[in-house]
């Protein structure tokens, strides 16, 4: 394995170590773990991953920026958030002209 792969593995292990420590502590909160309530129904036992593609504008020419569909200039990253804890799980930096619902990006994202 190359250095880049080993670095990614180390980062993943560090995040997993933090989650193994913090998430059990969340159960000790007065309200318990951060279960979501959607449309009046509590989703106990569900960890929800929210995928989003926000537009981040850039004031100057930077690597990877491009014109967005809103006619601004910047980035259009693909992000994965844990909706329960509002924790950012991962992010893929993409050019501003990247589509928000492009299957190719989701497949690329899943494999990284």
N, C-alpha and C positions, 0 to 999 in steps of 0.2 A: 504494500500500500504506500501511496505517496504521502508527503507531508500534509497536503491539504486534506486528504481523507482522514488521516490521524487527528488533525486539528478538529475536524467536524465531529468525530467520535468523542473526543475529549469534551467538547462543548455539550454534546448531547448527554454524556454521563454526568457532567456537572449540573445541568438542568434537572435531570432525573433525580439526582441526590437531593437537591433543594426541594423538589416536589414531594419526595418520600418523607422529608422532615416537616414541611409546612402543611401539606394537605391533612394529615392526621390531626394537627393542631386546630385546623378549621372545624373539625367535628366537636371540639371542646367549647366552641363559641356558644353563647346562650341560645342562639337560633340553630345551632348545629352547622353542618356543611352548607355551602352556598347553593342550595337547590333552587332552580328557576321556577317561577310561576308564570305561565303563559295562558292567556284567555281564562284566568281563574283556576287553572289546573296546575297543581304542584308536580313538577317533574322530578320526584325523588328517585335517586339511583341513576340519573342521566347526567352525563357530562357533555355539554353542547359545544361544538366547535363552530364558530362563526367565521365564514370566509368573506372578506371584503376587499374591494379594490378602490381605495380612496385616491383622489388626485392631489398631488403635492406640487404646488407651483414653485418655480425657480426664477429668481430675479436675474440671473446671468447664465451664460452658456456653461453648462457643466457636463461631465461625461454621462452619456445615457439619456439626456433630456431630449424631448421632442414635443411638437405641437400636440395638444390634447384635443379631444372631440369638442370640448367647450371653448376652443380657440384660445386657450392659455398656453403656457410653455412650462413644462416640468416633467414630473414622474407620475407613474400610475402603478404603484406597487401592489402586489397580491399579498394579503395578510391573513393569517389564521389566528383567531383569538379564542381563548376559553371563555365562553359567555358566563359561566358560573363565577369565575374568580376575576374576570376582566384582564386576564394575563395574556400578553402577546406570546404566542407559541412559536411563530416563525414568520418570516417576511421574505418575499422575493422582489428585489428591486427591478422594475421594468421601465422602459421608456414611456413617455407621456402618451404616445399614440397606441399603446397596447390596449386591447379590448378587455372589458371587465368580465365578460362571460365567455372567453375564448377557451375551449376545451384543451387545446394544445398547451396553454400555460398551466392549467390545472394538472395535466399529466406530467409536465416538466417539474412542477412544484412538488408533486407527490414523490417523484424519484430522487429529489435532492435531499 
